[in-house]
Amino acid sequence: MGPSSWSRLLEEFYCRGCGFRDAYRSRPRSFFEKHVLGFLLLQPVRCERCFNRTYTLVTIAALNRIESESKASQREANG
């Protein structure tokens, strides 16, 4: 791997399941994900195509999750 290949690994998401290049940030689900991943410079993400969930470096750009309208309206009703 040349220098440009290494920099691409640190900047681009690549799904191991389907090879797709777009990912969404995933909610942290456990104590480990909420408190330890940040120290390891990792973030939970989910592939946009196959929904495979994995951890990537925080330097890799991931799309923000879009909250569904039903969840947003439930939260407003409760809030």
C-alpha positions in Angstrom: 0.0 0.0 0.0 1.3 3.4 -1.0 1.0 6.6 1.1 -2.2 7.6 -0.7 -3.8 4.2 0.1 -3.1 4.6 3.8 -4.6 8.1 3.9 -7.7 6.8 2.1 -8.1 4.2 4.9 -8.1 7.0 7.5 -10.6 9.2 5.6 -13.1 6.9 3.8 -15.6 4.3 5.0 -15.5 0.9 3.4 -18.1 -1.7 4.3 -16.6 -5.1 4.8 -20.0 -6.7 4.0 -21.0 -5.2 0.7 -18.2 -2.7 -0.2 -20.4 0.4 -0.1 -18.8 3.7 0.8 -21.6 5.6 2.7 -22.3 5.1 6.4 -24.5 6.7 9.0 -23.5 7.3 12.6 -25.1 4.7 14.9 -26.3 5.3 18.4 -24.0 4.1 21.1 -25.7 1.1 22.7 -23.6 0.0 25.7 -21.3 1.4 28.4 -18.3 0.5 26.2 -19.7 2.3 23.2 -20.8 5.4 25.2 -17.6 5.8 27.3 -14.7 3.8 25.9 -14.9 4.2 22.1 -14.1 7.9 22.3 -10.8 7.2 24.1 -9.9 4.8 21.3 -10.9 7.4 18.6 -13.6 5.1 17.3 -17.3 5.7 16.5 -20.1 3.2 15.8 -21.5 3.4 12.2 -23.9 1.5 10.1 -23.6 0.9 6.3 -26.3 2.7 4.3 -26.8 -0.2 1.9 -26.6 -3.5 3.9 -27.0 -2.0 7.5 -23.9 -3.8 8.7 -22.9 -2.2 12.0 -19.2 -1.6 12.8 -16.7 0.7 14.4 -14.6 3.2 12.4 -12.1 5.9 13.2 -13.5 9.3 14.1 -11.5 10.8 11.2 -13.8 8.9 8.8 -16.8 11.1 7.7 -20.2 9.5 8.5 -23.6 10.9 7.7 -25.8 12.0 10.6 -28.7 9.8 11.4 -32.1 11.1 10.3 -34.7 10.7 12.9 -38.0 9.4 11.6 -41.1 11.7 11.9 -42.9 9.2 14.1 -40.1 9.1 16.7 -39.8 12.9 16.6 -43.6 13.4 17.2 -43.6 10.9 20.0 -40.7 12.7 21.7 -42.6 16.0 21.3 -45.8 14.5 22.8 -43.9 13.2 25.8 -41.6 16.2 26.2 
